[in-house]
């Protein structure tokens, strides 16, 4: 066995400690390998179910490829088996598996993604007044953001409904996410807007057969949103650099 130099410390292997801040991986060296091919890059993004690695040989990796990733951080060595789910010029997106996520703390346990989908409200149960309301004509809701454990939404131009929906109300809804997802959810937040209210809700009951579709929907939107924001940031940086050069 090789001995480490006096100035070196043996790096901890993944799993030796729980509770790392997920940011510890950012800007760390990451090595991706598949079959007999190995490529070294930099881990630039880690949030929720996805991790981005920028590397010169990104084009060697295809969608669906099974890869092993080793991340060299200041807190230790992290190793995980994962899958490539998206590619962009100069980078790949891989799945951040649950067993890896459990070792990190994040500001939000389940990241939310902004969306512009719709849904229908069929009924609600006011636990405080013990009243139940079923609507002959379902009420439209506008979904503003969504995660695997809840969503944010608004109801436009319906003062009567806004008055009876209160914190801890249970709602029976059907979400249109490119597929139909009926579920029951609880209001955990109600916030006055200039026009109407914004509601935050957590799921109480989601059909088991819809959970994978929900995760897939969120993953797709998270990746698309991240790439758009990244390109916008790159354009802004280039324009600022050009502006300074012309001064």
C-alpha atoms as an extended CHARMM CRD file, in Angstrom:
* protein
*
       247  EXT
         1         1  UNK       CA              0.0000000000        0.0000000000        0.0000000000  PROA      1               0.0000000000
         2         2  UNK       CA              1.3580000000        3.4180000000       -0.9430000000  PROA      2               0.0000000000
         3         3  UNK       CA              1.9640000000        5.8500000000        1.8810000000  PROA      3               0.0000000000
         4         4  UNK       CA              0.6960000000        9.4050000000        1.6820000000  PROA      4               0.0000000000
         5         5  UNK       CA              3.1760000000       12.2650000000        1.8860000000  PROA      5               0.0000000000
         6         6  UNK       CA              3.4650000000       14.1160000000        5.1760000000  PROA      6               0.0000000000
         7         7  UNK       CA              1.6020000000       17.1270000000        3.7310000000  PROA      7               0.0000000000
         8         8  UNK       CA             -1.3270000000       15.0390000000        2.5470000000  PROA      8               0.0000000000
         9         9  UNK       CA             -4.3270000000       13.7490000000        4.4260000000  PROA      9               0.0000000000
        10        10  UNK       CA             -6.2450000000       10.6470000000        3.4910000000  PROA      10              0.0000000000
        11        11  UNK       CA             -9.5050000000       11.8300000000        1.9300000000  PROA      11              0.0000000000
        12        12  UNK       CA            -12.7440000000       10.6070000000        3.4340000000  PROA      12              0.0000000000
        13        13  UNK       CA            -14.7850000000        8.3710000000        1.1880000000  PROA      13              0.0000000000
        14        14  UNK       CA            -18.3940000000        9.2140000000        0.4880000000  PROA      14              0.0000000000
        15        15  UNK       CA            -20.6940000000        8.0920000000        3.2480000000  PROA      15              0.0000000000
        16        16  UNK       CA            -18.2670000000        8.7690000000        6.0800000000  PROA      16              0.0000000000
        17        17  UNK       CA            -20.2570000000       11.7730000000        7.2920000000  PROA      17              0.0000000000
        18        18  UNK       CA            -23.7850000000       13.1020000000        6.8310000000  PROA      18              0.0000000000
        19        19  UNK       CA            -24.9550000000       16.6860000000        6.6980000000  PROA      19              0.0000000000
        20        20  UNK       CA            -22.5430000000       18.2650000000        4.2150000000  PROA      20              0.0000000000
        21        21  UNK       CA            -23.7530000000       21.4850000000        2.6330000000  PROA      21              0.0000000000
        22        22  UNK       CA            -24.4270000000       20.5990000000       -1.0190000000  PROA      22              0.0000000000
        23        23  UNK       CA            -22.3980000000       23.6620000000       -2.0390000000  PROA      23              0.0000000000
        24        24  UNK       CA            -19.2460000000       21.8340000000       -0.9640000000  PROA      24              0.0000000000
        25        25  UNK       CA            -19.2860000000       20.0740000000       -4.3510000000  PROA      25              0.0000000000
        26        26  UNK       CA            -19.4630000000       23.2440000000       -6.4450000000  PROA      26              0.0000000000
        27        27  UNK       CA            -16.2690000000       24.0570000000       -8.4000000000  PROA      27              0.0000000000
        28        28  UNK       CA            -14.7350000000       20.7330000000       -7.3560000000  PROA      28              0.0000000000
        29        29  UNK       CA            -12.8640000000       18.4330000000       -9.7230000000  PROA      29              0.0000000000
        30        30  UNK       CA            -15.1530000000       15.6980000000      -11.0400000000  PROA      30              0.0000000000
        31        31  UNK       CA            -14.0680000000       12.5630000000      -12.9030000000  PROA      31              0.0000000000
        32        32  UNK       CA            -16.6360000000       10.7800000000      -15.0630000000  PROA      32              0.0000000000
        33        33  UNK       CA            -15.9820000000        7.2860000000      -16.3560000000  PROA      33              0.0000000000
        34        34  UNK       CA            -17.8570000000        4.8190000000      -18.5310000000  PROA      34              0.0000000000
        35        35  UNK       CA            -16.4840000000        1.5400000000      -19.8090000000  PROA      35              0.0000000000
        36        36  UNK       CA            -12.7840000000        2.2600000000      -20.4150000000  PROA      36              0.0000000000
        37        37  UNK       CA            -13.1610000000        6.0120000000      -20.9530000000  PROA      37              0.0000000000
        38        38  UNK       CA            -12.3420000000        8.5860000000      -18.2640000000  PROA      38              0.0000000000
        39        39  UNK       CA            -12.8180000000       12.3630000000      -18.4610000000  PROA      39              0.0000000000
        40        40  UNK       CA            -12.0220000000       15.0810000000      -15.9280000000  PROA      40              0.0000000000
        41        41  UNK       CA            -14.0680000000       18.2440000000      -15.5080000000  PROA      41              0.0000000000
        42        42  UNK       CA            -15.5470000000       20.6420000000      -12.9590000000  PROA      42              0.0000000000
        43        43  UNK       CA            -18.8000000000       20.1990000000      -11.0780000000  PROA      43              0.0000000000
        44        44  UNK       CA            -20.6460000000       23.4990000000      -11.5970000000  PROA      44              0.0000000000
        45        45  UNK       CA            -24.2050000000       22.8690000000      -10.3630000000  PROA      45              0.0000000000
        46        46  UNK       CA            -25.9030000000       20.5980000000       -7.8340000000  PROA      46              0.0000000000
        47        47  UNK       CA            -29.5080000000       21.0490000000       -6.7950000000  PROA      47              0.0000000000
        48        48  UNK       CA            -32.2390000000       18.5300000000       -6.1810000000  PROA      48              0.0000000000
        49        49  UNK       CA            -32.1150000000       15.6400000000       -8.6260000000  PROA      49              0.0000000000
        50        50  UNK       CA            -29.4900000000       17.0320000000      -11.0100000000  PROA      50              0.0000000000
        51        51  UNK       CA            -25.7710000000       17.7270000000      -11.1470000000  PROA      51              0.0000000000
        52        52  UNK       CA            -23.9050000000       19.4940000000      -13.9600000000  PROA      52              0.0000000000
        53        53  UNK       CA            -20.3110000000       18.7310000000      -14.8700000000  PROA      53              0.0000000000
        54        54  UNK       CA            -18.4480000000       20.8830000000      -17.3920000000  PROA      54              0.0000000000
        55        55  UNK       CA            -15.8240000000       18.8900000000      -19.2650000000  PROA      55              0.0000000000
        56        56  UNK       CA            -14.0790000000       19.0620000000      -22.6550000000  PROA      56              0.0000000000
        57        57  UNK       CA            -15.0870000000       15.5500000000      -23.7810000000  PROA      57              0.0000000000
        58        58  UNK       CA            -18.7930000000       16.0690000000      -23.0710000000  PROA      58              0.0000000000
        59        59  UNK       CA            -19.7200000000       14.7540000000      -26.5360000000  PROA      59              0.0000000000
        60        60  UNK       CA            -18.4080000000       11.2790000000      -25.6840000000  PROA      60              0.0000000000
        61        61  UNK       CA            -21.2410000000       10.8160000000      -23.2170000000  PROA      61              0.0000000000
        62        62  UNK       CA            -24.6990000000       10.0310000000      -24.5620000000  PROA      62              0.0000000000
        63        63  UNK       CA            -28.1430000000       10.3740000000      -23.0480000000  PROA      63              0.0000000000
        64        64  UNK       CA            -28.8770000000        7.3600000000      -20.9020000000  PROA      64              0.0000000000
        65        65  UNK       CA            -25.2180000000        6.4090000000      -20.4120000000  PROA      65              0.0000000000
        66        66  UNK       CA            -24.4440000000        4.8160000000      -17.0620000000  PROA      66              0.0000000000
        67        67  UNK       CA            -21.4070000000        6.5200000000      -15.5390000000  PROA      67              0.0000000000
        68        68  UNK       CA            -19.4020000000        6.5620000000      -12.3460000000  PROA      68              0.0000000000
        69        69  UNK       CA            -18.5500000000        9.9850000000      -10.9550000000  PROA      69              0.0000000000
        70        70  UNK       CA            -15.8470000000       10.7920000000       -8.4370000000  PROA      70              0.0000000000
        71        71  UNK       CA            -15.8690000000       14.2800000000       -6.9340000000  PROA      71              0.0000000000
        72        72  UNK       CA            -12.8080000000       15.6460000000       -5.1320000000  PROA      72              0.0000000000
        73        73  UNK       CA            -13.9860000000       18.2240000000       -2.5970000000  PROA      73              0.0000000000
        74        74  UNK       CA            -12.3550000000       19.9680000000        0.3340000000  PROA      74              0.0000000000
        75        75  UNK       CA            -14.5420000000       17.8050000000        2.5900000000  PROA      75              0.0000000000
        76        76  UNK       CA            -13.6180000000       14.4810000000        1.0490000000  PROA      76              0.0000000000
        77        77  UNK       CA            -14.0060000000       12.1200000000       -1.8620000000  PROA      77              0.0000000000
        78        78  UNK       CA            -17.5300000000       11.4400000000       -3.1240000000  PROA      78              0.0000000000
        79        79  UNK       CA            -18.2470000000        8.5000000000       -5.4370000000  PROA      79              0.0000000000
        80        80  UNK       CA            -21.5870000000        7.6870000000       -7.0530000000  PROA      80              0.0000000000
        81        81  UNK       CA            -23.0690000000        5.6590000000       -9.8930000000  PROA      81              0.0000000000
        82        82  UNK       CA            -25.4620000000        7.6780000000      -11.9980000000  PROA      82              0.0000000000
        83        83  UNK       CA            -26.9720000000        8.3380000000      -15.4440000000  PROA      83              0.0000000000
        84        84  UNK       CA            -26.5720000000       11.0820000000      -18.0610000000  PROA      84              0.0000000000
        85        85  UNK       CA            -29.9570000000       12.7500000000      -18.6380000000  PROA      85              0.0000000000
        86        86  UNK       CA            -29.0770000000       15.9020000000      -20.6430000000  PROA      86              0.0000000000
        87        87  UNK       CA            -26.2560000000       17.5750000000      -22.5660000000  PROA      87              0.0000000000
        88        88  UNK       CA            -25.3070000000       21.1230000000      -23.4340000000  PROA      88              0.0000000000
        89        89  UNK       CA            -22.2880000000       22.4890000000      -25.2690000000  PROA      89              0.0000000000
        90        90  UNK       CA            -19.4100000000       21.8300000000      -22.8950000000  PROA      90              0.0000000000
        91        91  UNK       CA            -21.3270000000       20.0290000000      -20.1520000000  PROA      91              0.0000000000
        92        92  UNK       CA            -23.4750000000       17.0580000000      -19.1710000000  PROA      92              0.0000000000
        93        93  UNK       CA            -26.3170000000       16.7740000000      -16.6690000000  PROA      93              0.0000000000
        94        94  UNK       CA            -26.4480000000       13.6520000000      -14.5350000000  PROA      94              0.0000000000
        95        95  UNK       CA            -28.8860000000       12.3720000000      -11.9310000000  PROA      95              0.0000000000
        96        96  UNK       CA            -28.0900000000       13.1280000000       -8.3080000000  PROA      96              0.0000000000
        97        97  UNK       CA            -29.2880000000        9.8280000000       -6.8010000000  PROA      97              0.0000000000
        98        98  UNK       CA            -31.2810000000        9.7760000000       -3.5360000000  PROA      98              0.0000000000
        99        99  UNK       CA            -28.5390000000        7.9820000000       -1.6240000000  PROA      99              0.0000000000
       100       100  UNK       CA            -26.2010000000       10.8520000000       -2.4840000000  PROA      100             0.0000000000
       101       101  UNK       CA            -28.7320000000       13.6080000000       -1.7340000000  PROA      101             0.0000000000
       102       102  UNK       CA            -29.3680000000       12.1940000000        1.7240000000  PROA      102             0.0000000000
       103       103  UNK       CA            -25.7900000000       13.0010000000        2.6710000000  PROA      103             0.0000000000
       104       104  UNK       CA            -26.2460000000       16.7050000000        1.9920000000  PROA      104             0.0000000000
       105       105  UNK       CA            -28.2830000000       19.5410000000        3.4060000000  PROA      105             0.0000000000
       106       106  UNK       CA            -30.0690000000       21.8960000000        1.0210000000  PROA      106             0.0000000000
       107       107  UNK       CA            -31.8670000000       25.1660000000        1.6860000000  PROA      107             0.0000000000
       108       108  UNK       CA            -35.0140000000       23.6070000000        0.2600000000  PROA      108             0.0000000000
       109       109  UNK       CA            -35.4680000000       19.8590000000        0.6420000000  PROA      109             0.0000000000
       110       110  UNK       CA            -37.3070000000       19.6190000000       -2.6780000000  PROA      110             0.0000000000
       111       111  UNK       CA            -36.3540000000       22.3130000000       -5.2030000000  PROA      111             0.0000000000
       112       112  UNK       CA            -39.2720000000       24.0350000000       -6.9060000000  PROA      112             0.0000000000
       113       113  UNK       CA            -39.3810000000       24.8680000000      -10.5960000000  PROA      113             0.0000000000
       114       114  UNK       CA            -41.3770000000       27.7070000000      -12.1270000000  PROA      114             0.0000000000
       115       115  UNK       CA            -44.0840000000       26.5280000000      -14.5350000000  PROA      115             0.0000000000
       116       116  UNK       CA            -47.1420000000       27.9280000000      -16.3140000000  PROA      116             0.0000000000
       117       117  UNK       CA            -49.5060000000       24.9650000000      -16.1120000000  PROA      117             0.0000000000
       118       118  UNK       CA            -53.1580000000       24.8820000000      -15.1630000000  PROA      118             0.0000000000
       119       119  UNK       CA            -55.4020000000       22.8000000000      -12.9500000000  PROA      119             0.0000000000
       120       120  UNK       CA            -58.9380000000       22.4090000000      -11.6760000000  PROA      120             0.0000000000
       121       121  UNK       CA            -60.2840000000       22.7110000000       -8.1370000000  PROA      121             0.0000000000
       122       122  UNK       CA            -63.1950000000       20.3060000000       -7.5520000000  PROA      122             0.0000000000
       123       123  UNK       CA            -63.7350000000       20.6690000000       -3.8240000000  PROA      123             0.0000000000
       124       124  UNK       CA            -62.3180000000       21.7290000000       -0.4920000000  PROA      124             0.0000000000
       125       125  UNK       CA            -62.5860000000       20.8530000000        3.1600000000  PROA      125             0.0000000000
       126       126  UNK       CA            -62.2660000000       23.6440000000        5.7370000000  PROA      126             0.0000000000
       127       127  UNK       CA            -60.9120000000       21.8140000000        8.7850000000  PROA      127             0.0000000000
       128       128  UNK       CA            -61.4090000000       24.8410000000       11.0710000000  PROA      128             0.0000000000
       129       129  UNK       CA            -65.1320000000       25.1830000000       10.3430000000  PROA      129             0.0000000000
       130       130  UNK       CA            -65.5340000000       21.5050000000        9.4260000000  PROA      130             0.0000000000
       131       131  UNK       CA            -67.2410000000       22.4990000000        6.2010000000  PROA      131             0.0000000000
       132       132  UNK       CA            -66.9610000000       20.6650000000        2.8880000000  PROA      132             0.0000000000
       133       133  UNK       CA            -67.5720000000       22.3100000000       -0.4630000000  PROA      133             0.0000000000
       134       134  UNK       CA            -67.9730000000       20.5070000000       -3.7910000000  PROA      134             0.0000000000
       135       135  UNK       CA            -68.1870000000       22.6650000000       -6.9020000000  PROA      135             0.0000000000
       136       136  UNK       CA            -70.6640000000       21.9060000000       -9.6760000000  PROA      136             0.0000000000
       137       137  UNK       CA            -68.3300000000       23.7720000000      -12.0090000000  PROA      137             0.0000000000
       138       138  UNK       CA            -64.6190000000       23.1700000000      -11.2190000000  PROA      138             0.0000000000
       139       139  UNK       CA            -62.5790000000       26.3080000000      -10.4850000000  PROA      139             0.0000000000
       140       140  UNK       CA            -59.5060000000       26.9750000000      -12.6190000000  PROA      140             0.0000000000
       141       141  UNK       CA            -56.1370000000       27.4150000000      -10.9020000000  PROA      141             0.0000000000
       142       142  UNK       CA            -52.8540000000       28.6960000000      -12.3540000000  PROA      142             0.0000000000
       143       143  UNK       CA            -49.8110000000       26.7100000000      -11.2240000000  PROA      143             0.0000000000
       144       144  UNK       CA            -46.8070000000       28.9940000000      -10.6880000000  PROA      144             0.0000000000
       145       145  UNK       CA            -44.2380000000       26.5540000000       -9.3390000000  PROA      145             0.0000000000
       146       146  UNK       CA            -44.0620000000       22.8940000000       -8.4030000000  PROA      146             0.0000000000
       147       147  UNK       CA            -41.9210000000       20.3670000000       -6.5580000000  PROA      147             0.0000000000
       148       148  UNK       CA            -42.2550000000       16.7140000000       -5.6400000000  PROA      148             0.0000000000
       149       149  UNK       CA            -43.9320000000       17.6470000000       -2.3590000000  PROA      149             0.0000000000
       150       150  UNK       CA            -46.1040000000       20.6320000000       -3.2670000000  PROA      150             0.0000000000
       151       151  UNK       CA            -46.8900000000       23.5980000000       -5.4800000000  PROA      151             0.0000000000
       152       152  UNK       CA            -47.7080000000       27.2890000000       -5.5960000000  PROA      152             0.0000000000
       153       153  UNK       CA            -50.7810000000       28.5540000000       -7.4140000000  PROA      153             0.0000000000
       154       154  UNK       CA            -53.2130000000       31.4210000000       -7.8480000000  PROA      154             0.0000000000
       155       155  UNK       CA            -56.9410000000       31.6960000000       -8.4540000000  PROA      155             0.0000000000
       156       156  UNK       CA            -57.8880000000       34.6460000000      -10.6070000000  PROA      156             0.0000000000
       157       157  UNK       CA            -61.0620000000       36.7180000000      -10.2530000000  PROA      157             0.0000000000
       158       158  UNK       CA            -62.9530000000       34.5380000000       -7.8060000000  PROA      158             0.0000000000
       159       159  UNK       CA            -63.3810000000       36.4150000000       -4.5330000000  PROA      159             0.0000000000
       160       160  UNK       CA            -65.8440000000       33.9030000000       -3.1010000000  PROA      160             0.0000000000
       161       161  UNK       CA            -63.3780000000       31.0210000000       -3.4070000000  PROA      161             0.0000000000
       162       162  UNK       CA            -60.5280000000       33.1590000000       -2.1010000000  PROA      162             0.0000000000
       163       163  UNK       CA            -62.5060000000       33.8750000000        1.0680000000  PROA      163             0.0000000000
       164       164  UNK       CA            -63.2040000000       30.2250000000        1.9030000000  PROA      164             0.0000000000
       165       165  UNK       CA            -59.7160000000       28.8870000000        1.1300000000  PROA      165             0.0000000000
       166       166  UNK       CA            -57.7100000000       29.3060000000        4.3090000000  PROA      166             0.0000000000
       167       167  UNK       CA            -54.5230000000       27.9180000000        5.7630000000  PROA      167             0.0000000000
       168       168  UNK       CA            -54.8710000000       24.1460000000        6.4160000000  PROA      168             0.0000000000
       169       169  UNK       CA            -57.8120000000       23.8180000000        4.0090000000  PROA      169             0.0000000000
       170       170  UNK       CA            -57.7260000000       20.5220000000        2.1000000000  PROA      170             0.0000000000
       171       171  UNK       CA            -58.2660000000       20.8310000000       -1.6590000000  PROA      171             0.0000000000
       172       172  UNK       CA            -59.2910000000       18.2290000000       -4.2110000000  PROA      172             0.0000000000
       173       173  UNK       CA            -57.6210000000       19.1730000000       -7.4950000000  PROA      173             0.0000000000
       174       174  UNK       CA            -56.6080000000       17.8020000000      -10.8480000000  PROA      174             0.0000000000
       175       175  UNK       CA            -53.3410000000       19.1310000000      -12.2860000000  PROA      175             0.0000000000
       176       176  UNK       CA            -52.6300000000       19.3060000000      -16.0100000000  PROA      176             0.0000000000
       177       177  UNK       CA            -48.8930000000       18.6540000000      -16.3310000000  PROA      177             0.0000000000
       178       178  UNK       CA            -48.9710000000       17.2210000000      -19.8230000000  PROA      178             0.0000000000
       179       179  UNK       CA            -50.7140000000       14.3420000000      -18.0790000000  PROA      179             0.0000000000
       180       180  UNK       CA            -53.6330000000       14.4450000000      -15.6680000000  PROA      180             0.0000000000
       181       181  UNK       CA            -52.7490000000       14.1750000000      -11.9680000000  PROA      181             0.0000000000
       182       182  UNK       CA            -55.6060000000       14.1360000000       -9.4460000000  PROA      182             0.0000000000
       183       183  UNK       CA            -54.4680000000       14.7440000000       -5.8900000000  PROA      183             0.0000000000
       184       184  UNK       CA            -55.4310000000       16.1050000000       -2.4870000000  PROA      184             0.0000000000
       185       185  UNK       CA            -53.3370000000       18.8870000000       -0.9960000000  PROA      185             0.0000000000
       186       186  UNK       CA            -53.2330000000       21.1090000000        2.0800000000  PROA      186             0.0000000000
       187       187  UNK       CA            -52.8440000000       24.8870000000        2.0530000000  PROA      187             0.0000000000
       188       188  UNK       CA            -49.7690000000       25.8260000000        4.0830000000  PROA      188             0.0000000000
       189       189  UNK       CA            -49.4380000000       29.4430000000        2.9390000000  PROA      189             0.0000000000
       190       190  UNK       CA            -51.7800000000       32.2250000000        1.7790000000  PROA      190             0.0000000000
       191       191  UNK       CA            -50.3360000000       35.5250000000        0.6070000000  PROA      191             0.0000000000
       192       192  UNK       CA            -52.1560000000       38.6400000000       -0.6410000000  PROA      192             0.0000000000
       193       193  UNK       CA            -51.1630000000       39.8450000000       -4.0900000000  PROA      193             0.0000000000
       194       194  UNK       CA            -52.1140000000       42.9960000000       -5.9830000000  PROA      194             0.0000000000
       195       195  UNK       CA            -54.7370000000       40.8860000000       -7.6860000000  PROA      195             0.0000000000
       196       196  UNK       CA            -56.0110000000       37.9190000000       -5.6970000000  PROA      196             0.0000000000
       197       197  UNK       CA            -53.9590000000       35.5730000000       -3.5410000000  PROA      197             0.0000000000
       198       198  UNK       CA            -50.9820000000       33.2750000000       -3.8900000000  PROA      198             0.0000000000
       199       199  UNK       CA            -51.2830000000       29.8720000000       -2.2290000000  PROA      199             0.0000000000
       200       200  UNK       CA            -48.6130000000       27.3910000000       -1.2340000000  PROA      200             0.0000000000
       201       201  UNK       CA            -49.7750000000       23.8050000000       -0.8170000000  PROA      201             0.0000000000
       202       202  UNK       CA            -48.2830000000       20.4330000000        0.0580000000  PROA      202             0.0000000000
       203       203  UNK       CA            -49.5550000000       17.1350000000       -1.3040000000  PROA      203             0.0000000000
       204       204  UNK       CA            -51.5340000000       14.9000000000        1.0300000000  PROA      204             0.0000000000
       205       205  UNK       CA            -52.3160000000       12.1860000000       -1.4580000000  PROA      205             0.0000000000
       206       206  UNK       CA            -50.8360000000       11.5960000000       -4.9220000000  PROA      206             0.0000000000
       207       207  UNK       CA            -51.7090000000        8.4020000000       -6.8500000000  PROA      207             0.0000000000
       208       208  UNK       CA            -48.7330000000        6.0580000000       -6.6640000000  PROA      208             0.0000000000
       209       209  UNK       CA            -48.8300000000        5.4760000000      -10.4200000000  PROA      209             0.0000000000
       210       210  UNK       CA            -48.3580000000        9.2390000000      -10.9900000000  PROA      210             0.0000000000
       211       211  UNK       CA            -45.2800000000        9.7980000000       -8.8030000000  PROA      211             0.0000000000
       212       212  UNK       CA            -42.7050000000        8.8380000000      -11.4440000000  PROA      212             0.0000000000
       213       213  UNK       CA            -44.4410000000       11.0280000000      -14.0350000000  PROA      213             0.0000000000
       214       214  UNK       CA            -44.4060000000       13.9340000000      -11.5670000000  PROA      214             0.0000000000
       215       215  UNK       CA            -40.6730000000       13.5190000000      -10.8880000000  PROA      215             0.0000000000
       216       216  UNK       CA            -40.0120000000       13.3100000000      -14.6300000000  PROA      216             0.0000000000
       217       217  UNK       CA            -42.0080000000       16.4890000000      -15.2620000000  PROA      217             0.0000000000
       218       218  UNK       CA            -40.0980000000       18.3730000000      -12.5650000000  PROA      218             0.0000000000
       219       219  UNK       CA            -36.7200000000       17.0350000000      -13.7270000000  PROA      219             0.0000000000
       220       220  UNK       CA            -37.3950000000       18.0830000000      -17.3340000000  PROA      220             0.0000000000
       221       221  UNK       CA            -38.4330000000       21.5930000000      -16.2870000000  PROA      221             0.0000000000
       222       222  UNK       CA            -35.5260000000       21.9510000000      -13.8610000000  PROA      222             0.0000000000
       223       223  UNK       CA            -33.0110000000       21.0940000000      -16.5990000000  PROA      223             0.0000000000
       224       224  UNK       CA            -34.6460000000       23.3850000000      -19.1700000000  PROA      224             0.0000000000
       225       225  UNK       CA            -34.8340000000       26.2740000000      -16.6950000000  PROA      225             0.0000000000
       226       226  UNK       CA            -31.2240000000       25.8200000000      -15.6480000000  PROA      226             0.0000000000
       227       227  UNK       CA            -29.9230000000       25.8300000000      -19.2300000000  PROA      227             0.0000000000
       228       228  UNK       CA            -31.9380000000       28.9650000000      -20.0700000000  PROA      228             0.0000000000
       229       229  UNK       CA            -30.6510000000       30.7890000000      -16.9900000000  PROA      229             0.0000000000
       230       230  UNK       CA            -27.1040000000       29.6710000000      -17.7090000000  PROA      230             0.0000000000
       231       231  UNK       CA            -27.2320000000       30.9400000000      -21.3070000000  PROA      231             0.0000000000
       232       232  UNK       CA            -28.7570000000       34.2380000000      -20.1630000000  PROA      232             0.0000000000
       233       233  UNK       CA            -25.9540000000       34.6600000000      -17.6030000000  PROA      233             0.0000000000
       234       234  UNK       CA            -23.3090000000       33.9270000000      -20.2360000000  PROA      234             0.0000000000
       235       235  UNK       CA            -24.8060000000       36.4800000000      -22.6340000000  PROA      235             0.0000000000
       236       236  UNK       CA            -24.9910000000       39.1010000000      -19.8840000000  PROA      236             0.0000000000
       237       237  UNK       CA            -21.3790000000       38.4590000000      -18.9140000000  PROA      237             0.0000000000
       238       238  UNK       CA            -20.2250000000       38.7280000000      -22.5350000000  PROA      238             0.0000000000
       239       239  UNK       CA            -22.1020000000       42.0110000000      -23.0170000000  PROA      239             0.0000000000
       240       240  UNK       CA            -20.6370000000       43.4630000000      -19.8290000000  PROA      240             0.0000000000
       241       241  UNK       CA            -17.1580000000       42.4230000000      -20.9200000000  PROA      241             0.0000000000
       242       242  UNK       CA            -17.6720000000       44.0200000000      -24.3350000000  PROA      242             0.0000000000
       243       243  UNK       CA            -19.0270000000       47.1950000000      -22.7440000000  PROA      243             0.0000000000
       244       244  UNK       CA            -15.9600000000       47.5110000000      -20.5210000000  PROA      244             0.0000000000
       245       245  UNK       CA            -13.6410000000       46.9250000000      -23.4880000000  PROA      245             0.0000000000
       246       246  UNK       CA            -15.3280000000       49.7560000000      -25.4260000000  PROA      246             0.0000000000
       247       247  UNK       CA            -14.9910000000       52.2580000000      -22.5850000000  PROA      247             0.0000000000
